[in-house]
Amino acid sequence: RILAGFGTSSSGVSRPELFETPATTESDLSVNVFPNPSNGNTTVLFAATQDGNAVVEVYSLNGSKVSALFNKDVVAGEEYSVDFNTSAWASGVYFVRTSNGSDAAFSKLIIMKK
């Protein structure tokens, strides 16, 4: 299991949430991040599960948003590819959060500098 985000307990206290890799989801949202590990050009490929907005964001281990990669309306059943470059990013572990309507998935991304 990996730490991939923060949720709120019934008492309103923020707590870490655990997710399996490569992508954890409570929905049918299918996400693939490659190459992984990466040190340059990287792609997030996902199939939309619902018509409407989809968002792809990258977070550091401490939960800070590193990059907002995609925020557009999508069509259910269509595949979308989001290309980005990680060459300026520090080596380490990041989490890619992909959401589409009420569906969301986290994927672990490892950046390894040569």
C-alpha atoms as an extended CHARMM CRD file, in Angstrom:
* protein
*
       114  EXT
         1         1  ARG       CA              0.0000000000        0.0000000000        0.0000000000  PROA      1               0.0000000000
         2         2  ILE       CA              1.0600000000        3.5630000000       -0.5740000000  PROA      2               0.0000000000
         3         3  LEU       CA              0.1200000000        6.8840000000        0.9600000000  PROA      3               0.0000000000
         4         4  ALA       CA             -1.7140000000        8.6750000000       -1.7890000000  PROA      4               0.0000000000
         5         5  GLY       CA             -3.8910000000       11.3750000000       -0.3700000000  PROA      5               0.0000000000
         6         6  PHE       CA             -5.7400000000       12.7810000000        2.5500000000  PROA      6               0.0000000000
         7         7  GLY       CA             -9.3180000000       12.2490000000        3.6240000000  PROA      7               0.0000000000
         8         8  THR       CA            -11.4200000000       13.5390000000        6.4480000000  PROA      8               0.0000000000
         9         9  SER       CA            -12.5990000000       11.3950000000        9.3130000000  PROA      9               0.0000000000
        10        10  SER       CA            -16.1250000000       11.6230000000       10.6880000000  PROA      10              0.0000000000
        11        11  SER       CA            -14.7640000000       14.0120000000       13.3390000000  PROA      11              0.0000000000
        12        12  GLY       CA            -13.4900000000       16.3490000000       10.6040000000  PROA      12              0.0000000000
        13        13  VAL       CA             -9.8110000000       15.5850000000       11.2290000000  PROA      13              0.0000000000
        14        14  SER       CA             -7.6120000000       15.1910000000        8.1530000000  PROA      14              0.0000000000
        15        15  ARG       CA             -6.0360000000       11.7370000000        7.9130000000  PROA      15              0.0000000000
        16        16  PRO       CA             -3.9130000000        9.9140000000        5.3310000000  PROA      16              0.0000000000
        17        17  GLU       CA             -5.6260000000        7.4790000000        2.9810000000  PROA      17              0.0000000000
        18        18  LEU       CA             -3.9240000000        4.3570000000        1.6500000000  PROA      18              0.0000000000
        19        19  PHE       CA             -4.1960000000        3.2160000000       -1.9440000000  PROA      19              0.0000000000
        20        20  GLU       CA             -2.8310000000        0.2180000000       -3.8470000000  PROA      20              0.0000000000
        21        21  THR       CA             -0.6260000000        0.7570000000       -6.9080000000  PROA      21              0.0000000000
        22        22  PRO       CA             -0.4580000000        1.1370000000       -9.8780000000  PROA      22              0.0000000000
        23        23  ALA       CA             -3.8760000000        2.7730000000       -9.8290000000  PROA      23              0.0000000000
        24        24  THR       CA             -6.4330000000        2.5000000000       -7.0940000000  PROA      24              0.0000000000
        25        25  THR       CA            -10.0220000000        3.2330000000       -7.7450000000  PROA      25              0.0000000000
        26        26  GLU       CA            -13.4530000000        2.5310000000       -6.3570000000  PROA      26              0.0000000000
        27        27  SER       CA            -14.7990000000        2.9360000000       -9.8660000000  PROA      27              0.0000000000
        28        28  ASP       CA            -14.1470000000        1.7120000000      -13.3780000000  PROA      28              0.0000000000
        29        29  LEU       CA            -11.7150000000        4.5690000000      -14.1510000000  PROA      29              0.0000000000
        30        30  SER       CA             -8.7420000000        2.9810000000      -15.9190000000  PROA      30              0.0000000000
        31        31  VAL       CA             -5.4370000000        4.8840000000      -15.7100000000  PROA      31              0.0000000000
        32        32  ASN       CA             -1.9470000000        4.0540000000      -16.9690000000  PROA      32              0.0000000000
        33        33  VAL       CA              1.1820000000        6.1730000000      -16.3380000000  PROA      33              0.0000000000
        34        34  PHE       CA              4.2600000000        5.3940000000      -18.4540000000  PROA      34              0.0000000000
        35        35  PRO       CA              7.1760000000        5.0830000000      -18.6510000000  PROA      35              0.0000000000
        36        36  ASN       CA              7.4310000000        4.4580000000      -14.9460000000  PROA      36              0.0000000000
        37        37  PRO       CA             10.0410000000        5.0880000000      -13.6100000000  PROA      37              0.0000000000
        38        38  SER       CA             10.5330000000        8.1900000000      -15.7390000000  PROA      38              0.0000000000
        39        39  ASN       CA             13.1740000000       10.8730000000      -16.1860000000  PROA      39              0.0000000000
        40        40  GLY       CA             11.6650000000       12.9190000000      -18.9990000000  PROA      40              0.0000000000
        41        41  ASN       CA              8.6130000000       12.6090000000      -21.2120000000  PROA      41              0.0000000000
        42        42  THR       CA              5.7450000000       10.8780000000      -19.4070000000  PROA      42              0.0000000000
        43        43  THR       CA              2.1990000000        9.9830000000      -20.4500000000  PROA      43              0.0000000000
        44        44  VAL       CA             -1.0170000000        9.5210000000      -18.4810000000  PROA      44              0.0000000000
        45        45  LEU       CA             -3.5380000000        7.4660000000      -20.4450000000  PROA      45              0.0000000000
        46        46  PHE       CA             -7.0950000000        7.1540000000      -19.1420000000  PROA      46              0.0000000000
        47        47  ALA       CA            -10.5000000000        6.0730000000      -20.3700000000  PROA      47              0.0000000000
        48        48  ALA       CA            -13.3400000000        8.3740000000      -19.3370000000  PROA      48              0.0000000000
        49        49  THR       CA            -16.1310000000        6.6780000000      -17.3980000000  PROA      49              0.0000000000
        50        50  GLN       CA            -18.5500000000        9.6170000000      -17.5140000000  PROA      50              0.0000000000
        51        51  ASP       CA            -19.3810000000       12.5590000000      -19.7390000000  PROA      51              0.0000000000
        52        52  GLY       CA            -18.1920000000       15.7780000000      -18.1330000000  PROA      52              0.0000000000
        53        53  ASN       CA            -15.0710000000       17.1570000000      -16.5030000000  PROA      53              0.0000000000
        54        54  ALA       CA            -11.8550000000       15.1710000000      -16.0480000000  PROA      54              0.0000000000
        55        55  VAL       CA             -8.8070000000       16.3480000000      -14.1000000000  PROA      55              0.0000000000
        56        56  VAL       CA             -5.2420000000       14.9990000000      -13.9620000000  PROA      56              0.0000000000
        57        57  GLU       CA             -2.9630000000       16.4060000000      -11.2390000000  PROA      57              0.0000000000
        58        58  VAL       CA              0.4020000000       15.3980000000       -9.7810000000  PROA      58              0.0000000000
        59        59  TYR       CA              1.1690000000       15.5310000000       -6.0470000000  PROA      59              0.0000000000
        60        60  SER       CA              4.3790000000       15.1430000000       -4.0640000000  PROA      60              0.0000000000
        61        61  LEU       CA              4.7230000000       12.7410000000       -1.1320000000  PROA      61              0.0000000000
        62        62  ASN       CA              3.8240000000       15.5300000000        1.3080000000  PROA      62              0.0000000000
        63        63  GLY       CA              0.5340000000       16.1570000000       -0.5230000000  PROA      63              0.0000000000
        64        64  SER       CA              1.5290000000       19.3800000000       -2.3010000000  PROA      64              0.0000000000
        65        65  LYS       CA              0.1990000000       19.8120000000       -5.8240000000  PROA      65              0.0000000000
        66        66  VAL       CA              3.1680000000       19.7610000000       -8.2150000000  PROA      66              0.0000000000
        67        67  SER       CA              1.3090000000       20.1890000000      -11.4830000000  PROA      67              0.0000000000
        68        68  ALA       CA             -2.1920000000       20.4670000000      -12.9410000000  PROA      68              0.0000000000
        69        69  LEU       CA             -1.9020000000       18.5940000000      -16.2430000000  PROA      69              0.0000000000
        70        70  PHE       CA             -5.4520000000       18.3100000000      -17.5800000000  PROA      70              0.0000000000
        71        71  ASN       CA             -8.8210000000       19.9130000000      -16.8100000000  PROA      71              0.0000000000
        72        72  LYS       CA            -11.2780000000       19.4460000000      -19.6660000000  PROA      72              0.0000000000
        73        73  ASP       CA            -14.6730000000       18.0490000000      -20.5780000000  PROA      73              0.0000000000
        74        74  VAL       CA            -14.5150000000       14.4560000000      -21.8090000000  PROA      74              0.0000000000
        75        75  VAL       CA            -16.8440000000       11.9000000000      -23.3900000000  PROA      75              0.0000000000
        76        76  ALA       CA            -17.5620000000        8.5770000000      -21.6440000000  PROA      76              0.0000000000
        77        77  GLY       CA            -15.8210000000        5.6230000000      -23.2820000000  PROA      77              0.0000000000
        78        78  GLU       CA            -13.1780000000        7.7390000000      -25.0330000000  PROA      78              0.0000000000
        79        79  GLU       CA             -9.4520000000        7.4200000000      -24.2410000000  PROA      79              0.0000000000
        80        80  TYR       CA             -7.3870000000       10.4920000000      -23.4290000000  PROA      80              0.0000000000
        81        81  SER       CA             -3.6210000000       10.9180000000      -23.4100000000  PROA      81              0.0000000000
        82        82  VAL       CA             -1.8530000000       13.5700000000      -21.3310000000  PROA      82              0.0000000000
        83        83  ASP       CA              1.8320000000       14.0790000000      -22.1380000000  PROA      83              0.0000000000
        84        84  PHE       CA              4.1590000000       16.0080000000      -19.8390000000  PROA      84              0.0000000000
        85        85  ASN       CA              7.8690000000       16.3870000000      -19.1060000000  PROA      85              0.0000000000
        86        86  THR       CA              9.4110000000       15.5890000000      -15.7310000000  PROA      86              0.0000000000
        87        87  SER       CA             13.0410000000       16.4440000000      -16.5670000000  PROA      87              0.0000000000
        88        88  ALA       CA             12.9970000000       19.5080000000      -14.2670000000  PROA      88              0.0000000000
        89        89  TRP       CA             11.4390000000       17.5790000000      -11.3560000000  PROA      89              0.0000000000
        90        90  ALA       CA             13.4670000000       16.2090000000       -8.4540000000  PROA      90              0.0000000000
        91        91  SER       CA             13.9830000000       12.4620000000       -8.1970000000  PROA      91              0.0000000000
        92        92  GLY       CA             11.4030000000       10.8410000000       -5.9570000000  PROA      92              0.0000000000
        93        93  VAL       CA              7.9120000000        9.4290000000       -5.6760000000  PROA      93              0.0000000000
        94        94  TYR       CA              4.8860000000       11.3670000000       -6.9010000000  PROA      94              0.0000000000
        95        95  PHE       CA              1.1970000000       10.5410000000       -7.1570000000  PROA      95              0.0000000000
        96        96  VAL       CA             -0.9390000000       11.1730000000      -10.2230000000  PROA      96              0.0000000000
        97        97  ARG       CA             -4.5820000000       11.7890000000       -9.3230000000  PROA      97              0.0000000000
        98        98  THR       CA             -7.0120000000       11.2920000000      -12.1830000000  PROA      98              0.0000000000
        99        99  SER       CA            -10.6800000000       12.1220000000      -11.6520000000  PROA      99              0.0000000000
       100       100  ASN       CA            -13.7260000000       12.0060000000      -13.8820000000  PROA      100             0.0000000000
       101       101  GLY       CA            -17.0210000000       13.0270000000      -12.3390000000  PROA      101             0.0000000000
       102       102  SER       CA            -17.4660000000       10.9630000000       -9.1650000000  PROA      102             0.0000000000
       103       103  ASP       CA            -14.6700000000        8.5200000000      -10.1540000000  PROA      103             0.0000000000
       104       104  ALA       CA            -11.0330000000        8.9680000000       -9.1070000000  PROA      104             0.0000000000
       105       105  ALA       CA             -7.8060000000        6.9570000000       -9.1870000000  PROA      105             0.0000000000
       106       106  PHE       CA             -4.2800000000        7.4590000000       -7.8500000000  PROA      106             0.0000000000
       107       107  SER       CA             -1.1760000000        6.1500000000       -9.6140000000  PROA      107             0.0000000000
       108       108  LYS       CA              2.3640000000        6.1540000000       -8.2660000000  PROA      108             0.0000000000
       109       109  LEU       CA              4.9890000000        7.8260000000      -10.4800000000  PROA      109             0.0000000000
       110       110  ILE       CA              8.6960000000        7.4150000000       -9.7710000000  PROA      110             0.0000000000
       111       111  ILE       CA             11.1520000000       10.0090000000      -11.1300000000  PROA      111             0.0000000000
       112       112  MET       CA             14.7240000000        8.7440000000      -11.4080000000  PROA      112             0.0000000000
       113       113  LYS       CA             17.4940000000       11.0520000000      -12.6330000000  PROA      113             0.0000000000
       114       114  LYS       CA             20.4280000000        9.4690000000      -14.4340000000  PROA      114             0.0000000000
